[in-house]
C-alpha cells in the first residue's frame, strides 16, 4: 500500500465493486483524516481517506473545445484540459464533492 504521510486513525476491510458488477477480494485499508483547502484558502474541511496503491488506470485529459471560453465566462474551470495522462492521487465520491463544493 501507499504511505500517505499521515498517521492512521484506524483500518477497514473493503471489497471494491467495479464496472459490470465485478467484485474484488477483500483488502485491508488504513484510514486517515486529510485536510483539504479551497483554492482561495478561505475554507478547509477534513475528509476521511483510505490508502490504495492504484485507484484506476490512465485517463486522458480533455482536449480544448470551442466552448471552453463560455465556461470560463460562467466561472467554470476544468482542471483536466491539456495533453497526457497525469497521475491522480485522490478519488472522491459525491458525498465528499458536495462538502468540498458547498462547505456543507
Buried (B, 14 or more C-beta within 10 A) or exposed (E): EEEBEBEEEEEEEEEEEEEEEEEEEEEEBBBBEEEBEEEEEEEEBEBEBBBBEEEEEEEEBEEEEEEBEEEEEEEEEEEEEEEEEEEEEEEEEEEBEEBBEEEE
